[in-house]
């Protein structure tokens, strides 16, 4: 059995986010000044989290956010951030660079609605979900492979087996949409603690994959319709994942929080910039 923590963070604001223009994959825009501040705030929030693996989309807005978060981390020795194209934003084809309102107009003209509408040259939701599914299975296999390659004495030497869900993150005590852990589960060792930095529409489809394909259910005090909306910039989602075996692949996922952004409370930031 493998058990690991998974934290997913959306990148900070870009000029395109602020102006409500679609970026997708074809617009590789860096963070705005506000986006840098948001990433710094997320980094401070996660500064005492001991990550064992860090992955990021290879688009510059995500890469910058991941680097800023890890620069602020006080517990991790230098970890190489691995950039992966499977974590990229949904591709919006010829709608990239245009206002979100134009995408909605294109969808209406074709008799469809966003987000299910796929503009010419764009990715379908099924294709985005396939990328999310592939990467999640990759993470689970990675943890299993590392477990197989090390005996328990080696795990103890690395310190990974000493990490427990109670001291991984600052989520539990401070957020109105955080989910308290089962007290009997708090000190169970984790095999890995993984950070992903990605994009709004991609993250939404990842969570929909959890809900619709893996039968993950939201805790009673979270509203599914709200939590499946696009995360604000540097919104943070956190899960504990238990995988009994690689085959059959039936992970059990515990939700700690979704789209959390109270680390931005002291900033003059408009957290409604949900344009991808």
Buried (B, 14 or more C-beta within 10 A) or exposed (E): EBBBBBBBBBBBBBBBBBEEBBBBBBBEBBBBEBBBBBBBBBBBBBBBBBBBBBBBBBBBBBBBBBBBBBEBBEEBEEEEBEBBEBBBBBBBBEBBBBBBEBBBEBBEEEEEEBBEBBBEEBBEBEEBBBBBBEBBBEBBBBBBEBBEEBEEEEBEEEEBBEBBBEEBBBBBEEBEBBBEBEEEBBEBEBBBBBBBBBBBBBBBBBBBBBBEEBEBEBBEEBEEEEBBBBBBBBBBBBBBBBBEEEEEBEBEBBBBBBBBBBBBEEEEBEBEBBBB
